[in-house]
């Protein structure tokens, strides 16, 4: 299983995995995970120790600690993921004016 330690300086930027993932907050402070199914809509969720969340393949996500340090464990050791460009984030759909 892959383990990541998030700190004030280290976070997981926007990324998408080619496989379904399950992650668990194993220790430390509360974390915020934001998931975007389609690159437009996004939902933020707080994770506490013991919280688990599934991220389907192809969905974008980012995770950051809300404290000093958070340890996150993934259900897989190796998986291929696409890292979004630094300034990328979900963008709202443009509204159609009639």
Secondary structure in CASP SS format (residue, H / E / C, confidence):
PFRMAT SS
TARGET T0000
AUTHOR 0000-0000-0000
METHOD secondary structure of the structure
MODEL  1
X C 1.00
X C 1.00
X E 1.00
X E 1.00
X E 1.00
X E 1.00
X E 1.00
X C 1.00
X C 1.00
X C 1.00
X C 1.00
X E 1.00
X E 1.00
X E 1.00
X E 1.00
X E 1.00
X E 1.00
X C 1.00
X C 1.00
X C 1.00
X E 1.00
X E 1.00
X E 1.00
X E 1.00
X E 1.00
X E 1.00
X E 1.00
X E 1.00
X C 1.00
X C 1.00
X E 1.00
X E 1.00
X E 1.00
X E 1.00
X E 1.00
X E 1.00
X C 1.00
X C 1.00
X C 1.00
X C 1.00
X C 1.00
X C 1.00
X E 1.00
X E 1.00
X E 1.00
X E 1.00
X E 1.00
X C 1.00
X C 1.00
X C 1.00
X C 1.00
X E 1.00
X E 1.00
X E 1.00
X E 1.00
X C 1.00
X C 1.00
X C 1.00
X C 1.00
X E 1.00
X E 1.00
X E 1.00
X E 1.00
X E 1.00
X E 1.00
X C 1.00
X C 1.00
X C 1.00
X E 1.00
X E 1.00
X E 1.00
X E 1.00
X E 1.00
X E 1.00
X C 1.00
X C 1.00
X C 1.00
X C 1.00
X C 1.00
X C 1.00
X E 1.00
X E 1.00
X E 1.00
X C 1.00
X C 1.00
X C 1.00
X C 1.00
X C 1.00
X C 1.00
X C 1.00
X C 1.00
X C 1.00
X C 1.00
X C 1.00
X C 1.00
X C 1.00
X C 1.00
X C 1.00
END
